[in-house]
Amino acid sequence: MKSITLRKRLFLYSSLISMASQAIAPAVLAEEALGPNDRNTKTPIKHVIVIYGENRTFDHLFGTYKPPSGDSIMNLLSEGIVNEDGSPGPNFAKAAQYQATTGTTYSVNPTKGAVYPTLPPPIVGGAQFASDANPPPFATIQAAENADYGLLPRDIRLLTTGATGLPKGSIDTRIDNVNALPSGPFQLTPGVPYDAYAASPVHRYYQARQQTDCDASLATDQNPGGCQNDLFPWVEVTIGAGSNGKPQPSGFNDKTTGEGSASMGFYNVAQGDMGYFKKLADDYTISDNYHQPTMGGTGLDSIFSGFGDALWYTDGKGNAATPPSNQIENPDPQPGTNNYYTQDGYSGGSYSACADVTQPGVASVISYLQKLPKPVAANCDPGHYYLLNNYNPGYFGDGSVDTKDTYTIPPVPTPSIADVLLSSGVSFSWFGEGYNDYVQNPAAPTNVYCNICNPFQYQTSIMANDAVREKAVKDTSDFYTGLQAGVLPAVSFVKPGALNDGHPASSKFSIYEAFVRKVLTELRKKPELWKSTAVFITVDEGGGYYDSGYIQPLDFFGDGSRIPLIVVSPFTRGGHVSHDYGDHVSILKFIEANWGLPVISGRSRDNLPNPVQNGTNPYAPTNGPAISDLMNLFHY
């Protein structure tokens, strides 16, 4: 069915609606619709729920997964990189990590030296002790209960466990053989228990470009992007999360950035790690070819999850402008350093004028894209400085403009999927955990709401209109209320807060599993709603962890590494592994296809075709750039 056109596919799905709707309880069809076109779908799916956790690649979580269906899968185990017990496999050298050197300017594929004889020791991440004063983790169940409403009672204990017991910045001696790790992926457990806090690798744009080490001269039919994924630890120890425009510290060494080779750690699902998500994968459908939509971190990937496009610096009135010089990225190495960027960091450069090859860092990326056997357009407009990393949105939760924060992107006029849904009469909401508290006091230190995760909070058309904003952005408490009543918007974007999102160091993936468990538990209590719902479970981005999968170059911004996607629905079959190439914009394409909606804009990625994957590499579209609408993951 992979070669069938979208129009034919939708015709076939539409022809099944009458039969499928007979299998859905009448109460579903009679249920109150929040939008006039909520029921006008091309498939039996009337509700989409998208849940975004944080910062894990596919191999980091599913590296040893074996589908019970017998479907093929690409991961560390199937490629022979590791054995089922997590030890180095016969093809371990395929994941070897290299040292490198830079010249005077930034390069996406620096000059490689020798393979690391042993990896730089990983540095510990997460709180040393449990405490009610500075969680996570909490010292008492009572404190956890007072702080959280996103977990079932059975899972609250997860907020009180997993302290590292080790000083911040020290070598993570919980990891077996930590000072002599071979050059490749290493298993975190049992030394770092699955239910324990662990380190967070760097996940920024120019760093990710170097880590994946994409070289157009190495492009082949098997690997059309020429990405080698072999500089992860080197980038961690040479620049880490950024310089913030400051000089390299004296005595700089492999421990200075506070990461070591944290990027190479993985959990072993074959030995019991991630038990709940493994069960969901066994019972429903996953993808082993789903990607973060950009290189870099939460900000840019979350923006693409709503806009299908990047955002650019404005004068606050919708016109392109030039940001302050200290906010413009300059990944050229500081003189006398090996890859220590000149201007980069969360309090430093985050914008690039990517249509201008004279701008720092830009030329190397554009050269790579243009030298590919099939050149790829950058999709950057002249005179626009695009946000590549994490800056706060221009709006607070009450719709007022943030005029005080230096590192804030001004209000943007770019259209998003929200505009498409609003104009088409299809209801939706972004449900962010902790949003109500954030609206009351955005600066409160106890806030768990993620403002940079909500794409619509950047957007004037949503945030500057009180009536629209109040419907479009809500707290997860409102999601649970609607779920328990059996009344949800057609499209629900659900984002756990900082305690529950699974972000390394500040959360645990076991807690994100528990957050999803509550959503699915409550959903299944409403069988009429469940029968017409598709739940997409993923993460915002890979968090800088290593992944062995193919990366398709789509434009200047990405794609990036593979990340997990589980689709839970009565219409997804157990244990199926989809190889269709997709990223977060694929979910937008699914929404558009399911409700028959137009694309967001003339330049957004939802214009890309569905992939044709029948070449030498079944994971690489032969008609790329291309991303799936995910319709092939479902069986009606």
C-alpha positions as CSV (number, residue, x, y, z in Angstrom):
1,M,0.0,0.0,0.0
2,K,3.0,2.3,0.2
3,S,2.7,3.4,-3.4
4,I,-0.9,4.4,-3.2
5,T,-1.6,8.1,-3.5
6,L,-3.0,10.1,-0.7
7,R,-6.2,10.9,-2.6
8,K,-6.8,7.2,-3.3
9,R,-6.0,6.3,0.3
10,L,-8.5,8.8,1.7
11,F,-11.1,7.6,-0.8
12,L,-10.7,4.1,0.5
13,Y,-10.8,5.2,4.1
14,S,-13.9,7.3,3.5
15,S,-15.7,4.3,1.9
16,L,-15.1,2.4,5.2
17,I,-16.7,5.0,7.4
18,S,-20.2,3.7,7.3
19,M,-19.0,0.2,8.2
20,A,-16.7,1.4,10.9
21,S,-19.2,3.8,12.4
22,Q,-21.5,0.8,12.9
23,A,-18.9,-0.7,15.1
24,I,-18.7,2.4,17.2
25,A,-21.2,2.7,20.0
26,P,-24.1,5.1,19.2
27,A,-23.1,7.2,22.2
28,V,-19.9,8.2,20.4
29,L,-21.8,9.6,17.4
30,A,-24.2,11.4,19.7
31,E,-21.5,12.8,21.9
32,E,-21.4,16.6,22.0
33,A,-18.9,17.9,19.4
34,L,-16.9,21.0,20.4
35,G,-16.4,22.1,16.8
36,P,-18.9,22.0,13.9
37,N,-16.6,19.8,11.8
38,D,-15.2,17.5,14.5
39,R,-17.2,14.6,13.1
40,N,-16.3,15.2,9.5
41,T,-13.4,12.9,9.3
42,K,-12.0,10.7,6.5
43,T,-11.5,7.8,8.8
44,P,-13.3,6.4,11.9
45,I,-10.9,8.4,14.1
46,K,-12.7,11.3,15.7
47,H,-10.2,12.2,18.4
48,V,-6.5,12.5,18.3
49,I,-4.4,12.8,21.5
50,V,-0.7,13.7,21.1
51,I,1.5,13.3,24.2
52,Y,5.0,14.7,24.2
53,G,7.6,13.5,26.7
54,E,11.2,14.7,26.7
55,N,14.6,14.0,25.2
56,R,15.2,10.3,24.3
57,T,16.2,8.7,21.0
58,F,14.8,5.5,19.6
59,D,18.0,3.4,20.3
60,H,18.3,4.9,23.8
61,L,15.0,3.3,24.7
62,F,14.2,0.6,22.1
63,G,17.8,-0.4,21.2
64,T,17.2,-4.1,22.2
65,Y,13.5,-4.3,21.4
66,K,12.3,-7.4,19.5
67,P,8.8,-7.1,18.1
68,P,6.6,-10.1,19.1
69,S,4.9,-9.9,15.6
70,G,8.1,-10.9,13.9
71,D,8.2,-7.5,12.0
72,S,11.7,-6.3,11.2
73,I,13.2,-3.5,13.2
74,M,16.4,-1.4,13.0
75,N,18.0,-0.9,16.3
76,L,21.3,-1.6,18.2
77,L,20.4,-5.3,18.6
78,S,19.3,-6.0,15.0
79,E,22.3,-4.3,13.6
80,G,24.6,-6.3,15.8
81,I,26.0,-3.3,17.6
82,V,25.0,-4.7,21.0
83,N,24.0,-8.2,22.2
84,E,20.7,-8.8,24.0
85,D,22.5,-8.6,27.3
86,G,23.8,-5.1,26.4
87,S,27.4,-6.1,25.8
88,P,29.2,-5.1,22.6
89,G,28.0,-7.1,19.6
90,P,29.8,-8.4,16.5
91,N,29.2,-5.1,14.7
92,F,30.0,-2.8,17.7
93,A,32.5,-0.9,15.5
94,K,29.6,0.4,13.4
95,A,28.9,2.7,16.3
96,A,32.5,3.7,17.1
97,Q,32.9,7.3,18.3
98,Y,35.8,9.4,17.0
99,Q,37.9,12.3,18.2
100,A,38.2,15.3,15.8
101,T,39.8,18.7,15.3
102,T,38.5,22.0,13.9
103,G,40.2,24.7,12.0
104,T,39.3,28.4,12.3
105,T,35.7,28.0,11.1
106,Y,32.7,25.8,12.0
107,S,32.2,22.5,10.1
108,V,29.4,20.0,10.2
109,N,31.9,17.3,9.5
110,P,35.2,18.2,11.3
111,T,38.5,16.5,10.5
112,K,38.3,13.1,12.3
113,G,41.2,11.7,14.2
114,A,41.4,8.4,16.0
115,V,38.6,6.4,17.5
116,Y,38.3,7.0,21.3
117,P,40.3,4.1,22.8
118,T,37.8,4.4,25.7
119,L,35.0,6.8,26.1
120,P,35.4,10.0,28.2
121,P,33.8,8.9,31.5
122,P,30.1,9.9,31.8
123,I,29.3,12.6,34.4
124,V,26.6,12.1,36.9
125,G,23.2,13.9,36.4
126,G,20.3,14.5,38.7
127,A,19.9,15.3,42.4
128,Q,22.3,13.8,44.9
129,F,19.8,13.4,47.7
130,A,16.0,13.4,48.0
131,S,14.6,16.6,49.5
132,D,11.3,18.4,49.9
133,A,13.1,21.7,49.6
134,N,14.7,21.2,46.2
135,P,13.1,18.3,44.3
136,P,13.2,16.1,42.4
137,P,13.1,13.7,44.0
138,F,10.9,14.5,47.0
139,A,11.9,13.2,50.4
140,T,8.3,12.3,51.3
141,I,5.2,11.0,49.6
142,Q,3.1,13.8,51.1
143,A,5.3,16.4,49.4
144,A,5.0,14.6,46.1
145,E,1.2,14.4,46.4
146,N,1.0,18.1,47.2
147,A,3.1,18.9,44.1
148,D,1.7,16.6,41.5
149,Y,-1.7,15.7,39.9
150,G,-0.4,14.0,36.8
151,L,0.1,10.4,38.1
152,L,-2.1,7.7,39.4
153,P,-1.9,7.1,43.2
154,R,0.1,3.9,42.6
155,D,2.8,5.9,40.8
156,I,3.3,8.9,43.1
157,R,6.2,7.0,44.8
158,L,8.2,7.4,41.6
159,L,8.7,11.1,42.5
160,T,10.5,10.1,45.7
161,T,13.1,7.6,44.4
162,G,16.2,7.6,42.2
163,A,18.6,10.2,43.8
164,T,22.1,9.7,42.5
165,G,24.0,9.7,45.8
166,L,26.9,11.3,43.9
167,P,28.2,14.8,43.9
168,K,27.2,17.0,40.9
169,G,30.0,17.1,38.3
170,S,31.6,13.8,39.4
171,I,32.1,10.7,37.3
172,D,29.1,8.5,37.4
173,T,30.6,5.6,39.2
174,R,27.2,3.8,39.2
175,I,28.0,2.7,35.6
176,D,29.9,-0.5,35.4
177,N,33.5,-0.1,34.1
178,V,32.9,3.6,33.8
179,N,36.6,4.6,33.4
180,A,37.2,2.0,30.6
181,L,34.0,2.0,28.5
182,P,34.6,0.8,24.9
183,S,34.0,3.3,22.1
184,G,30.3,2.9,21.5
185,P,26.9,2.6,23.2
186,F,26.9,1.3,26.8
187,Q,24.1,0.0,29.0
188,L,23.1,2.2,31.9
189,T,21.4,-0.4,33.9
190,P,21.7,-2.0,36.4
191,G,24.4,0.3,37.7
192,V,22.1,3.3,37.0
193,P,18.7,1.8,37.8
194,Y,16.0,2.5,35.3
195,D,14.1,4.2,38.1
196,A,17.1,6.6,38.8
197,Y,18.1,10.1,37.7
198,A,20.8,10.2,35.0
199,A,22.7,12.7,33.0
200,S,21.4,15.0,30.2
201,P,23.5,15.3,27.1
202,V,23.8,18.5,25.0
203,H,20.9,19.0,22.5
204,R,21.5,22.1,20.5
205,Y,21.4,22.9,16.8
206,Y,25.0,23.3,15.7
207,Q,26.2,20.7,18.2
208,A,23.7,18.1,16.8
209,R,24.9,18.9,13.2
210,Q,28.5,18.0,14.3
211,Q,27.4,15.0,16.4
212,T,25.7,13.4,13.4
213,D,28.7,14.2,11.2
214,C,26.8,14.3,7.9
215,D,29.1,14.4,4.8
216,A,27.7,14.7,1.3
217,S,30.7,13.0,-0.2
218,L,29.8,9.8,1.8
219,A,26.2,9.7,0.6
220,T,25.2,6.3,-0.9
221,D,22.1,4.5,-1.8
222,Q,22.2,2.8,1.6
223,N,22.8,6.1,3.4
224,P,21.6,9.0,1.1
225,G,22.3,11.6,3.8
226,G,25.9,10.6,4.4
227,C,25.4,10.9,8.2
228,Q,27.8,8.9,10.3
229,N,26.6,9.6,13.9
230,D,30.1,9.2,15.2
231,L,31.0,12.4,17.0
232,F,28.6,12.4,19.9
233,P,31.0,12.3,22.9
234,W,33.6,14.6,21.1
235,V,31.0,17.4,20.9
236,E,29.9,16.8,24.5
237,V,33.4,17.3,25.9
238,T,34.6,20.1,23.5
239,I,31.6,22.5,23.7
240,G,28.7,20.8,25.5
241,A,25.7,23.1,26.1
242,G,27.4,26.2,24.9
243,S,29.9,29.0,25.7
244,N,27.3,31.7,26.3
245,G,29.9,34.0,24.6
246,K,32.4,33.5,27.4
247,P,36.0,32.4,27.0
248,Q,36.9,28.8,27.5
249,P,37.6,28.1,31.2
250,S,41.1,27.6,32.3
251,G,42.1,24.0,32.8
252,F,39.5,22.9,30.3
253,N,39.3,19.1,30.1
254,D,36.8,16.2,29.3
255,K,34.9,16.8,32.6
256,T,34.5,20.6,32.3
257,T,31.3,20.6,30.3
258,G,29.7,18.3,32.9
259,E,28.7,15.5,30.4
260,G,31.5,13.2,29.4
261,S,30.0,10.6,27.1
262,A,26.5,10.6,28.6
263,S,25.1,10.6,25.1
264,M,26.1,6.9,24.6
265,G,24.1,5.4,27.4
266,F,21.0,3.3,26.6
267,Y,18.4,1.3,28.5
268,N,17.8,-2.4,27.9
269,V,14.2,-3.2,27.2
270,A,15.1,-6.8,26.7
271,Q,16.1,-7.0,30.4
272,G,13.0,-5.3,31.8
273,D,13.7,-1.6,31.4
274,M,10.7,0.5,30.2
275,G,8.2,-2.3,30.9
276,Y,5.0,-0.2,30.3
277,F,6.1,1.2,27.0
278,K,7.3,-2.2,25.9
279,K,3.8,-3.6,26.6
280,L,2.2,-0.8,24.6
281,A,4.7,-1.5,21.7
282,D,3.8,-5.2,21.9
283,D,0.1,-4.6,21.9
284,Y,-0.2,-1.7,19.4
285,T,2.1,-0.1,16.8
286,I,5.5,1.7,16.9
287,S,7.7,3.3,14.3
288,D,11.4,2.7,14.0
289,N,11.7,5.6,11.4
290,Y,10.2,8.5,13.3
291,H,12.4,11.5,13.8
292,Q,12.7,14.8,15.7
293,P,12.0,17.4,13.0
294,T,15.1,19.4,13.5
295,M,18.7,19.3,14.8
296,G,18.8,20.7,18.3
297,G,16.6,20.8,21.3
298,T,13.1,21.3,22.8
299,G,12.5,24.9,21.5
300,L,13.0,24.3,17.8
301,D,11.5,20.8,17.7
302,S,8.4,22.0,19.6
303,I,8.0,24.9,17.2
304,F,8.0,22.5,14.3
305,S,5.4,20.3,16.0
306,G,2.9,23.2,15.8
307,F,4.1,25.3,12.8
308,G,5.7,22.7,10.6
309,D,8.2,25.5,10.1
310,A,10.8,27.6,11.9
311,L,10.2,31.0,13.6
312,W,12.2,34.2,13.0
313,Y,13.1,37.3,14.9
314,T,10.6,40.2,14.5
315,D,10.2,43.7,15.7
316,G,7.2,42.6,17.6
317,K,4.9,43.8,14.9
318,G,5.4,41.0,12.4
319,N,8.3,42.4,10.5
320,A,11.7,40.7,10.1
321,A,14.4,42.4,12.2
322,T,18.0,41.8,13.4
323,P,18.4,40.4,16.9
324,P,21.1,41.8,19.3
325,S,24.6,40.7,18.3
326,N,25.0,38.5,21.4
327,Q,21.9,36.5,20.4
328,I,23.3,35.6,16.9
329,E,24.9,32.1,16.7
330,N,28.6,32.0,16.1
331,P,29.8,28.3,16.3
332,D,33.3,29.2,14.9
333,P,35.8,28.0,17.5
334,Q,37.4,30.6,19.8
335,P,41.1,31.1,18.8
336,G,43.3,28.5,20.4
337,T,40.5,26.1,21.2
338,N,39.2,22.9,19.6
339,N,35.6,23.5,18.9
340,Y,34.7,25.9,21.8
341,Y,32.1,28.0,20.1
342,T,32.4,31.8,20.0
343,Q,28.8,32.7,20.7
344,D,26.3,30.0,21.7
345,G,24.3,28.9,24.7
346,Y,21.0,29.4,26.5
347,S,22.1,32.9,27.5
348,G,23.9,33.5,24.2
349,G,23.5,32.9,20.5
350,S,20.4,31.2,19.2
351,Y,19.5,32.9,15.9
352,S,21.0,32.3,12.5
353,A,20.3,34.1,9.2
354,C,20.5,30.9,7.3
355,A,19.9,32.4,3.9
356,D,23.2,34.2,4.2
357,V,26.3,32.0,3.8
358,T,28.5,34.8,5.2
359,Q,26.9,34.3,8.6
360,P,28.9,32.1,11.0
361,G,28.1,28.4,10.7
362,V,25.7,28.8,7.9
363,A,28.1,28.1,5.0
364,S,29.0,24.6,6.2
365,V,25.4,23.5,6.5
366,I,24.4,25.0,3.1
367,S,27.4,23.4,1.4
368,Y,26.4,20.0,2.8
369,L,22.9,20.3,1.5
370,Q,23.9,21.6,-1.9
371,K,26.6,18.9,-2.4
372,L,24.2,16.0,-1.8
373,P,23.5,13.8,-4.9
374,K,20.0,15.3,-4.8
375,P,20.6,18.9,-3.5
376,V,18.2,20.0,-0.7
377,A,16.9,23.6,-0.4
378,A,17.6,25.4,2.9
379,N,14.0,26.9,3.0
380,C,15.4,30.1,4.6
381,D,14.1,33.5,3.6
382,P,16.6,36.3,3.1
383,G,16.8,38.8,5.9
384,H,15.3,36.5,8.5
385,Y,17.1,35.4,11.6
386,Y,15.6,32.0,12.6
387,L,15.5,30.7,16.2
388,L,17.5,27.5,16.5
389,N,17.4,26.8,20.2
390,N,15.5,27.6,23.4
391,Y,14.3,31.2,24.0
392,N,11.1,32.0,25.8
393,P,8.0,32.8,23.8
394,G,7.0,36.5,23.5
395,Y,3.8,36.0,25.4
396,F,2.9,35.1,29.0
397,G,0.0,32.8,29.7
398,D,-2.4,35.7,30.2
399,G,-1.7,37.1,26.7
400,S,0.6,40.0,27.8
401,V,3.9,40.5,26.0
402,D,7.1,39.7,27.8
403,T,9.1,42.9,27.6
404,K,11.7,42.1,30.3
405,D,13.3,38.8,29.4
406,T,16.4,39.4,27.3
407,Y,16.3,35.9,25.7
408,T,12.7,36.0,24.4
409,I,11.6,35.7,20.8
410,P,9.2,38.6,20.0
411,P,5.6,37.8,19.1
412,V,5.5,36.0,15.7
413,P,3.0,36.2,12.8
414,T,3.8,32.7,11.4
415,P,0.7,30.5,10.9
416,S,0.4,27.2,12.7
417,I,-1.9,24.1,12.7
418,A,-4.0,26.0,15.3
419,D,-5.0,28.6,12.6
420,V,-5.9,25.7,10.2
421,L,-8.1,24.0,12.9
422,L,-9.7,27.3,13.9
423,S,-10.6,28.3,10.4
424,S,-11.9,24.7,9.6
425,G,-14.2,24.4,12.6
426,V,-12.2,21.5,14.2
427,S,-11.7,21.9,18.0
428,F,-8.4,21.6,19.7
429,S,-6.5,22.5,22.8
430,W,-2.9,22.5,24.0
431,F,-3.0,21.0,27.6
432,G,0.1,21.9,29.5
433,E,0.6,20.6,33.0
434,G,1.0,23.4,35.5
435,Y,-0.4,26.0,33.1
436,N,-2.8,27.5,35.6
437,D,-0.1,28.1,38.2
438,Y,2.1,29.6,35.5
439,V,-0.5,32.1,34.4
440,Q,-0.9,33.3,38.0
441,N,2.9,33.7,38.5
442,P,5.2,33.0,35.6
443,A,8.3,33.5,37.7
444,A,7.4,31.1,40.5
445,P,10.3,28.7,41.2
446,T,7.9,25.8,41.7
447,N,6.4,26.1,38.1
448,V,6.5,22.9,36.1
449,Y,4.8,24.2,33.0
450,C,7.0,24.2,29.9
451,N,6.3,27.5,28.0
452,I,8.9,26.8,25.2
453,C,7.1,23.4,24.5
454,N,3.8,25.1,23.6
455,P,4.2,26.3,20.0
456,F,1.0,28.4,20.2
457,Q,2.4,30.5,23.0
458,Y,4.7,32.2,20.5
459,Q,1.9,33.2,18.2
460,T,0.0,36.5,18.0
461,S,-3.1,35.0,16.4
462,I,-3.6,32.8,19.5
463,M,-2.2,34.6,22.4
464,A,-3.4,38.1,21.7
465,N,-7.1,37.1,21.4
466,D,-8.6,36.3,24.8
467,A,-11.4,34.1,23.6
468,V,-9.2,32.1,21.3
469,R,-6.4,31.8,23.9
470,E,-8.7,30.5,26.6
471,K,-9.9,27.7,24.4
472,A,-6.6,26.9,22.8
473,V,-4.3,26.8,25.8
474,K,-5.4,25.0,29.0
475,D,-4.0,23.0,31.9
476,T,-3.9,19.2,31.9
477,S,-6.4,19.3,34.8
478,D,-8.9,20.5,32.2
479,F,-7.9,17.6,30.0
480,Y,-8.6,15.1,32.8
481,T,-11.9,16.8,33.6
482,G,-12.9,16.4,29.9
483,L,-11.6,12.9,29.7
484,Q,-13.6,11.8,32.7
485,A,-16.7,13.4,31.2
486,G,-16.1,11.7,27.9
487,V,-15.9,15.1,26.1
488,L,-12.6,16.1,24.5
489,P,-11.6,18.4,21.6
490,A,-11.1,16.7,18.3
491,V,-7.3,17.3,18.7
492,S,-5.6,17.3,22.2
493,F,-1.9,18.1,22.5
494,V,-0.9,17.0,26.0
495,K,2.4,18.1,27.6
496,P,3.5,16.8,31.1
497,G,5.3,19.3,33.4
498,A,8.9,19.2,34.5
499,L,8.4,16.5,37.1
500,N,6.6,14.1,34.8
501,D,8.0,14.7,31.3
502,G,10.9,12.2,31.5
503,H,13.6,14.8,30.8
504,P,17.0,13.3,31.9
505,A,18.5,14.7,35.1
506,S,15.3,16.6,36.1
507,S,12.9,13.7,35.6
508,K,13.0,10.0,34.8
509,F,11.5,8.1,31.9
510,S,9.7,5.8,34.3
511,I,7.7,8.8,35.5
512,Y,6.8,9.7,31.9
513,E,5.6,6.1,31.4
514,A,3.4,6.6,34.5
515,F,2.0,9.9,33.2
516,V,1.0,8.1,30.0
517,R,-0.5,5.2,32.0
518,K,-2.8,7.7,33.7
519,V,-4.0,9.1,30.4
520,L,-4.7,5.7,28.9
521,T,-6.3,4.3,32.1
522,E,-8.7,7.2,32.2
523,L,-9.4,6.9,28.4
524,R,-10.2,3.2,28.7
525,K,-12.8,4.0,31.3
526,K,-14.7,5.7,28.5
527,P,-15.2,2.9,25.9
528,E,-17.2,5.0,23.6
529,L,-14.5,7.6,23.4
530,W,-11.7,5.0,23.2
531,K,-13.3,3.4,20.2
532,S,-12.8,6.5,18.1
533,T,-9.5,7.7,19.4
534,A,-5.8,7.5,18.3
535,V,-3.1,8.3,20.9
536,F,0.3,9.3,19.6
537,I,3.0,8.9,22.3
538,T,6.3,10.4,21.6
539,V,9.0,12.8,22.9
540,D,9.9,16.3,21.8
541,E,13.4,15.4,20.6
542,G,16.2,12.9,21.2
543,G,18.0,14.9,23.9
544,G,21.4,14.5,22.3
545,Y,21.5,10.7,22.8
546,Y,23.2,8.5,20.2
547,D,21.0,6.8,17.6
548,S,22.1,4.5,14.8
549,G,19.2,5.3,12.4
550,Y,19.1,7.0,9.0
551,I,18.6,10.8,9.0
552,Q,16.9,12.4,5.9
553,P,18.1,16.0,5.1
554,L,14.9,18.0,4.6
555,D,16.1,21.6,4.9
556,F,18.5,23.8,6.9
557,F,16.8,22.9,10.1
558,G,16.7,19.1,10.0
559,D,15.6,16.3,10.2
560,G,17.3,15.0,13.3
561,S,17.8,11.7,15.1
562,R,15.1,9.0,15.5
563,I,12.8,9.3,18.5
564,P,10.2,6.8,19.8
565,L,6.6,6.9,18.5
566,I,3.9,4.5,19.9
567,V,0.4,4.8,18.4
568,V,-2.3,3.4,20.7
569,S,-5.7,2.9,19.1
570,P,-8.3,0.3,18.4
571,F,-7.1,0.7,14.8
572,T,-3.4,-0.1,15.4
573,R,-2.5,-3.8,15.5
574,G,-0.3,-5.5,18.0
575,G,3.5,-5.5,17.6
576,H,3.6,-3.8,14.2
577,V,6.7,-1.8,13.4
578,S,6.2,0.9,10.8
579,H,9.2,1.9,8.7
580,D,7.5,4.9,7.0
581,Y,9.7,7.9,7.4
582,G,8.1,10.6,9.6
583,D,8.7,13.4,12.1
584,H,6.5,15.6,14.2
585,V,5.2,17.4,11.2
586,S,3.8,13.9,10.1
587,I,1.3,14.2,13.0
588,L,0.2,17.6,11.5
589,K,-0.2,15.8,8.2
590,F,-2.2,13.1,9.8
591,I,-4.6,15.7,11.3
592,E,-4.9,17.4,8.0
593,A,-5.5,14.2,6.2
594,N,-8.0,12.8,8.8
595,W,-10.1,16.0,8.7
596,G,-9.5,16.9,5.1
597,L,-7.8,20.2,6.0
598,P,-5.5,22.5,4.0
599,V,-1.7,22.8,4.6
600,I,-0.5,25.5,7.1
601,S,1.3,27.7,4.6
602,G,3.1,27.6,1.3
603,R,6.5,26.9,2.9
604,S,5.5,24.6,5.9
605,R,6.8,21.0,5.8
606,D,3.3,19.6,5.6
607,N,3.6,20.3,1.8
608,L,6.1,17.5,1.5
609,P,4.9,14.3,-0.2
610,N,4.3,11.0,1.5
611,P,7.5,8.9,1.1
612,V,8.1,6.2,-1.4
613,Q,10.4,3.6,0.2
614,N,11.2,0.8,-2.1
615,G,14.9,1.5,-2.7
616,T,18.1,-0.1,-1.5
617,N,17.5,1.3,1.9
618,P,13.9,0.7,2.9
619,Y,14.1,3.5,5.5
620,A,15.1,6.2,3.0
621,P,12.5,7.7,0.8
622,T,13.4,7.6,-2.9
623,N,11.3,10.7,-3.5
624,G,12.7,12.8,-0.7
625,P,12.5,15.2,0.9
626,A,9.3,13.4,2.0
627,I,7.6,12.6,5.3
628,S,4.7,10.3,6.0
629,D,1.1,11.3,7.1
630,L,1.2,8.2,9.3
631,M,-2.0,6.8,7.7
632,N,-0.1,3.5,7.0
633,L,0.2,2.9,10.8
634,F,-3.5,2.3,11.0
635,H,-5.8,-0.6,10.0
636,Y,-9.5,0.1,9.7
